[in-house]
């Protein structure tokens, strides 16, 4: 489980926009850039190269 204080300060590294936490997928979603940043071992991986594109959503 990710700490709420951490979620409040994290932004998308590409556009600096807000992120949406999706617990079921363990991802942080940037709707503006259509990117999903993975969370591995309760640590957000905030690397653009590691993000999954949300083309189909």
MDAnalysis code that builds the backbone (N, CA, C; Angstrom):
import MDAnalysis as mda
import numpy as np

u = mda.Universe.empty(171, n_residues=57, atom_resindex=np.repeat(np.arange(57), 3), trajectory=True)
u.add_TopologyAttr("name", ["N", "CA", "C"] * 57)
u.add_TopologyAttr("resid", np.arange(1, 58))
u.add_TopologyAttr("resname", ["UNK", "UNK", "UNK", "UNK", "UNK", "UNK", "UNK", "UNK", "UNK", "UNK", "UNK", "UNK", "UNK", "UNK", "UNK", "UNK", "UNK", "UNK", "UNK", "UNK", "UNK", "UNK", "UNK", "UNK", "UNK", "UNK", "UNK", "UNK", "UNK", "UNK", "UNK", "UNK", "UNK", "UNK", "UNK", "UNK", "UNK", "UNK", "UNK", "UNK", "UNK", "UNK", "UNK", "UNK", "UNK", "UNK", "UNK", "UNK", "UNK", "UNK", "UNK", "UNK", "UNK", "UNK", "UNK", "UNK", "UNK"])
u.atoms.positions = np.array([
    [0.849, -1.191, 0.000],
    [0.000, 0.000, 0.000],
    [0.883, 1.239, 0.000],
    [0.583, 2.149, -0.875],
    [1.361, 3.384, -0.996],
    [0.817, 4.419, -0.018],
    [1.727, 5.128, 0.620],
    [1.370, 6.163, 1.584],
    [0.643, 7.318, 0.881],
    [-0.442, 7.800, 1.459],
    [-1.233, 8.872, 0.856],
    [-0.433, 10.159, 0.718],
    [0.449, 10.449, 1.657],
    [1.280, 11.655, 1.561],
    [2.181, 11.603, 0.331],
    [2.706, 10.421, 0.025],
    [3.536, 10.258, -1.167],
    [2.704, 10.465, -2.419],
    [1.508, 9.893, -2.446],
    [0.627, 10.058, -3.601],
    [0.267, 11.522, -3.829],
    [0.133, 12.279, -2.752],
    [-0.236, 13.690, -2.858],
    [0.849, 14.540, -3.505],
    [2.112, 14.138, -3.393],
    [3.187, 14.960, -3.940],
    [3.723, 14.453, -5.283],
    [3.408, 13.226, -5.653],
    [3.893, 12.685, -6.928],
    [3.145, 13.308, -8.094],
    [3.883, 13.636, -9.149],
    [3.302, 14.139, -10.387],
    [3.930, 13.375, -11.552],
    [3.314, 13.475, -12.693],
    [3.846, 12.839, -13.898],
    [5.186, 13.478, -14.250],
    [6.221, 12.682, -14.453],
    [7.525, 13.249, -14.796],
    [7.563, 13.893, -16.187],
    [6.606, 13.575, -17.033],
    [6.599, 14.138, -18.383],
    [5.888, 15.497, -18.416],
    [4.667, 15.572, -17.876],
    [3.885, 16.809, -17.980],
    [3.712, 17.545, -16.652],
    [4.160, 16.913, -15.573],
    [4.030, 17.474, -14.217],
    [2.570, 17.567, -13.763],
    [1.720, 16.780, -14.414],
    [0.302, 16.766, -14.076],
    [-0.007, 15.761, -12.978],
    [-1.257, 15.754, -12.508],
    [-1.670, 14.850, -11.432],
    [-1.707, 13.391, -11.884],
    [-1.561, 12.507, -10.916],
    [-1.605, 11.072, -11.163],
    [-2.768, 10.464, -10.405],
    [-3.333, 9.430, -10.970],
    [-4.446, 8.701, -10.352],
    [-3.946, 7.316, -9.957],
    [-4.139, 6.965, -8.691],
    [-3.687, 5.664, -8.190],
    [-4.722, 4.596, -8.523],
    [-4.289, 3.529, -9.186],
    [-5.154, 2.380, -9.456],
    [-4.619, 1.190, -8.675],
    [-5.261, 0.935, -7.579],
    [-4.827, -0.118, -6.667],
    [-4.841, -1.492, -7.311],
    [-5.891, -1.797, -8.098],
    [-6.018, -3.145, -8.664],
    [-4.898, -3.470, -9.648],
    [-4.413, -2.464, -10.382],
    [-3.324, -2.679, -11.346],
    [-1.961, -2.311, -10.796],
    [-1.939, -1.723, -9.603],
    [-0.688, -1.231, -9.006],
    [0.036, -0.307, -9.984],
    [-0.697, 0.751, -10.388],
    [-0.150, 1.727, -11.322],
    [-0.586, 3.129, -10.927],
    [0.196, 4.103, -11.368],
    [-0.163, 5.511, -11.272],
    [-0.447, 5.977, -12.690],
    [-1.634, 6.520, -12.914],
    [-2.101, 6.860, -14.245],
    [-2.029, 8.368, -14.468],
    [-1.453, 8.754, -15.598],
    [-1.494, 10.134, -16.053],
    [-2.471, 10.167, -17.225],
    [-3.633, 10.747, -17.014],
    [-4.655, 10.804, -18.070],
    [-4.222, 11.731, -19.203],
    [-3.536, 12.819, -18.892],
    [-3.123, 13.788, -19.913],
    [-2.174, 13.164, -20.933],
    [-1.196, 12.408, -20.461],
    [-0.211, 11.788, -21.352],
    [-0.553, 10.357, -21.719],
    [-1.613, 9.823, -21.124],
    [-2.038, 8.436, -21.353],
    [-0.906, 7.462, -21.058],
    [-0.339, 7.620, -19.850],
    [0.740, 6.750, -19.392],
    [0.365, 6.128, -18.056],
    [0.825, 4.904, -17.838],
    [0.625, 4.201, -16.571],
    [1.996, 3.838, -16.016],
    [2.329, 4.408, -14.867],
    [3.616, 4.136, -14.226],
    [3.442, 2.979, -13.241],
    [4.267, 1.953, -13.348],
    [4.107, 0.786, -12.476],
    [4.535, 1.066, -11.042],
    [3.956, 0.293, -10.136],
    [4.370, 0.305, -8.732],
    [4.895, -1.089, -8.441],
    [6.168, -1.172, -8.083],
    [6.802, -2.465, -7.814],
    [7.297, -2.489, -6.380],
    [6.885, -3.487, -5.632],
    [7.272, -3.627, -4.222],
    [6.967, -2.353, -3.449],
    [5.786, -1.777, -3.695],
    [5.303, -0.555, -3.040],
    [6.132, 0.679, -3.365],
    [6.886, 0.651, -4.456],
    [7.704, 1.789, -4.869],
    [7.278, 2.200, -6.282],
    [6.801, 3.444, -6.442],
    [6.442, 3.911, -7.785],
    [7.682, 4.049, -8.666],
    [7.597, 3.506, -9.862],
    [8.687, 3.608, -10.828],
    [8.333, 4.773, -11.752],
    [8.905, 5.937, -11.473],
    [8.529, 7.173, -12.161],
    [9.474, 7.478, -13.322],
    [9.717, 6.484, -14.144],
    [10.558, 6.634, -15.325],
    [9.678, 6.554, -16.566],
    [9.789, 7.548, -17.424],
    [8.961, 7.578, -18.627],
    [9.186, 6.326, -19.471],
    [10.410, 5.851, -19.545],
    [10.717, 4.648, -20.324],
    [10.069, 3.387, -19.761],
    [9.727, 3.395, -18.487],
    [9.105, 2.235, -17.843],
    [7.577, 2.293, -17.883],
    [7.026, 3.422, -18.293],
    [5.572, 3.599, -18.296],
    [4.928, 2.825, -19.442],
    [3.706, 2.396, -19.194],
    [2.913, 1.680, -20.202],
    [1.978, 2.686, -20.865],
    [1.874, 2.643, -22.197],
    [0.961, 3.539, -22.920],
    [-0.475, 3.060, -22.753],
    [-1.376, 4.000, -22.598],
    [-2.790, 3.687, -22.443],
    [-3.538, 3.977, -23.741],
    [-3.040, 3.503, -24.840],
    [-3.633, 3.778, -26.157],
    [-5.056, 3.269, -26.281],
    [-5.348, 2.136, -25.689],
    [-6.658, 1.515, -25.869],
    [-7.700, 2.002, -24.878],
    [-7.301, 2.820, -23.910],
    [-8.269, 3.255, -22.877],
    [-8.785, 4.644, -23.139],
])
